[in-house]
């Protein structure tokens, strides 16, 4: 999405944002608009980018099948096939797509925008891929990503969870505002990707590098001990920070290890997250808790961890603790 924003901004156009869509592994075909979780109005004010959500233009239940001409970018549609998730999305939203080659099979954003210039009078411009678009210095996060703040509804859900499990700090007087303010609750967040990640990590990061992709619970615990000591040099029991674990781990023996260490894993079934926030709510709640933690321990090879680390850096001036 961020690289799509780069293309749209360079062309002076509005980006149509598709909903969050279940992958091809999930046959439920569920969708949710990004505006459920991200404040797109604030985003537009901060960046000057123009966006509109797909569901505001098209109703999947009422739409008839339409032809859509998409220009091939990054080789998707010529050298590479369109993935099953994209095909499922097109079928669900009733599009018959024709993939047309551009004069140049471009990957760099400058070449793509130059090649798309002749279509500037078209009402819609569709391109087959934005994820692989090359942006110099990967600046799309600095220009756009850091300005995608969470919605008040999502933040409130997470705050309600924290209020249930953590003591609220006593208000303190702020001499600048001359008002009492309530400090934020301090905790450590861990992101542990397990399950489907195991085979990938073991195949590509065998040996000493495996810790950067698939660390054991004991290895993570050692890092947590170091963080606790750094944050609480006096060793005061009252200053030990609680630890929350965002994970797809479901093995009972591993969840017991978390509990034995005093960590609380985010059990979204128990929290009722999907019932309140929708099917993609658990993923986004995890991101909020990771973003605002006093310290975040993440997996270096996980995009989910890296996004949390970027929010830590840009919103709170903190450095992630990568395994």
N, C-alpha and C positions, 0 to 999 in steps of 0.2 A: 504493500500500500504506500509506503513512504517513497519508493522510487517512482511509483505512479504519480505521486504528488509532484515530484521533481519534473516529470515529463509535462504534466498539466500546467504547472507554473511557468515553465520555459515557453510553452505555446500560448500562454495567456488564456487558458481554458479552465472550465470547471471540471473537477474530477468527480465522476460518479462512483461512489463507494458501494460495492456489493456487501451484503450482510455477511456476518461470520457464518460459515457454512460447515456442516459436518463433513468430515473427510470420507473418502470412498470406503473406508473400513466400517463406517457407521451408516447402516442402511436406513436410519430414521429420517434422513433428509431434513433435519432441523436447521433453522436459521434464526439468528437474532441480529437486529440492527446494532451497529457499533455505538450509536448514540445512547444505548442502554447503559453503557459502561464508560464511554469517553465523551467529554464535553466538547462537541464539535463547534459550537458557537464560540466558545472561548478560544479554541484552536484557530478559527478563522480570524478572530480579532488579533491574535498574537503574531500570526504568520503572514496575513494578507492573502493566503491561499483561499480558493473558492471550492467548496465541496457540497455535494448533495447526495443523499442516500438513495440507493437503488430502489428500495421498496416504495419511495415516494413517487417514483416514475412508473412503476409497474407492479401489478398485483398478480401473483403467480396463479391464483385461483381463477381470475377473470380473463387473463391474457390469452390471446390466440397465438398460434405459432407464427413467428416472424423471421424473415431472413435478416441476417446480420453479417456484414462484410468486415472481417478483421484483418488488419495488416500484420504480416509475420515479423516478429521481432525476436532477437536472440535465438533464432533457428527453430522456435516452437511452432510446428506446423509444416516444417520442411525437413530439417535435419533431425529434429526431435518431435516425438508425438505429444499431443496435448494429454495431460494426465487424467486419470479416471475421475478424480474429484471435480476437475473443470468440466469434463463431459457430463457428469451427473448434474452439475449446477445448470448447464445450458439446457439439459432436458427438463429439469424441474421448472425452470423459468421460461420454457417454451421458445427457444431460439434454434433456428437452423443456421449454422455458421458456415460461411465460405471463407477460407483462409487464402489471402492474396499476397504474393510476394511484393516487397518494395524493391525499388531500384537497387538498393544496397541492403544486404542482410546484416543489419546493424546491431551492435551490442552497446556501444558507448552512447551516453545520453546526447552528446552534441551531434553525433551522426544521425541518431533517431529523430531528433527534433528537426534537423535540417531536411531529412528525407520526408518527414510528414508535412512540411510547410506547404506543398501544393494542395493539401486537403484542408487548408485553413477555413475555407468557406463551407465545408460540410457541417451539418448540424451536430453529428456525432462522429468521433474518431475512435475506432476500436483497435487495440493492438493485442497481440496474442500472449505477450508475457511482459511483466515489469520486474519480477523478482530478480532476474538475471541481468537487468540493465546495469551497466557499469557507471557508477558515479564517482568522480575523483575524490579521494580521501574519505570515501563513505560518509560524505557530509550530510546525507539525508537525515540522520538522527539529529545533528546539531540544528539544521534548518527547520525540521518539522517534528521529528519524533519526540523530542523533549517537551514539546508544547501540547502533547496529547495528554491532558490531565483527566483524572477520573471524575465521574459524575458525583454529585452530592449524594444521590441515592446509594451508590456503591460505597462511598466513603462512610456513610452513616451505618450501613450494614456491618462493615468491618469494625467500626467504633463500638457498635452494640456488642459484638463478639468480644472485643477487648475488655469492655466494661464488665462483662459477665465473669471474666477469668482473671482480671488483674485489678489490683487496688488502684483507685483513682488518687493521683497525687494531690496534696494539699495546695490550694491556690497560693500564689506568691504575688507580691506587689511589684509591678513594673513601673519604675520611675519615669520612663520615657512617655508611656501612655497614661500614667497616673491611674492605672486600673489594676485590679487583681486579675491574673491570668492563671489558667490551669495548665501546668506543664504536660507535655505528651507522655504517655506511658512508654517505658523503656522495655524492650525485649530483643531477643536475637531470633532471626529467621534463618532456617536452613532450607535450601531447595535440593532435594534428592530425587533424581530421576532413576527409576528402576524399570522393572517389567520389560517392555519391548527394547529398552536401551541396552540390555545386557549383551545380547549377541553382537550388536554393532560395536560396542566398546571392546569386547573380548577379541573380535576379529581385527580391529584396526588399531588398538592401543594395548597390545599385550606387553607384559613385563612391567618395568617401573612407571611407564606412562599411563597405566590403567587407572591410577589414582586420580588423574585429571578428568576421567570420563565416568568411571564406575567405582568410586571409593567405597570402602567398607564402612559400616557404622562405627567401628572402633577407630578408624582413621579420622572420621569426622569428629568423633568425641574428643580426640586429642587436640584438634583445632579449636573446638569450643572451649576446652579448658584454658588454652592460651588466651583466647579472647576474654573470657571471664576474669582471668588474672590481670590482663591489661586494663580492662574497664573498672576493676575493683581491686586495686593494689593492696588495700588494707585487709582484704579477705573477709570483710564483714558479711555475715550470713544474710543480713537484711538488704544488702546491695547486689546479691546474686541475681542476674537477670533471667527471667523465664525464657524458655526456648520453644518455638513453634516450628513444626516441620511441614513443609509443603511437598507432597510426594504422591507418586502413583504406586508406591509400595503397598502390597496387600498381603504379603506372607505373614501369617500370625507370629512366627518366631522373630521376624525383624521388627514388627510393630511392638512386640513385647520388649525387645532391646531398647527401643525408643522410650517406652514407659519406664523401664528400669533405670534409665539415665535421667529420668525426671523431665523428659521432653514430652510435649503434647503434639501429636500429629493432627493435622487439620482434617477431621472426619466430616466431610460435607454432607453425608447422609444424616449424621446426627445434628449437624448445624442447620439442616433444612435449606441449604444454599440454593439448590436448583429449584425448589418449590417457590422461593422468594425472588430469586434473581434470574431464573431461567436456566436452560441447559448448559450455557457457557459461563454461568455465574461462578462455579468453583474455580475455573481457570483464572478468572479476573479477580476474584477475592484473594487467591494466592498472590497475584501480582501486587495488589495493594499492600498486603502484609509484608511482602518482600521489599517494596519500595520504601516503606516508612520505618523499617526496623533500625534499631540503634547499630546493629551489625548484621551483615548478611553473609552467609557461607553458601557459595554456589558451585556449580559444576562447570568447569572451564569449557567443556565441549557442548554444552547445552545452550541453545538460543534463548530459552526461557530464563535461564540464569543470567545470561548476558544482558538481556533487556532490563531485568531487575537491577543489575549492576549499573547500567547507564542512568537509570532513575536515581539511584543512590548518589551517584557522582554529581548529577546536574541539579537535583532538587535539594540535596542535603550536604553536598561537599564531602561525601564519605567514599572510601575505597572498599570494594567488595573483597572478601576473603575467599579467593578461588582455591579449590582443592587441586 
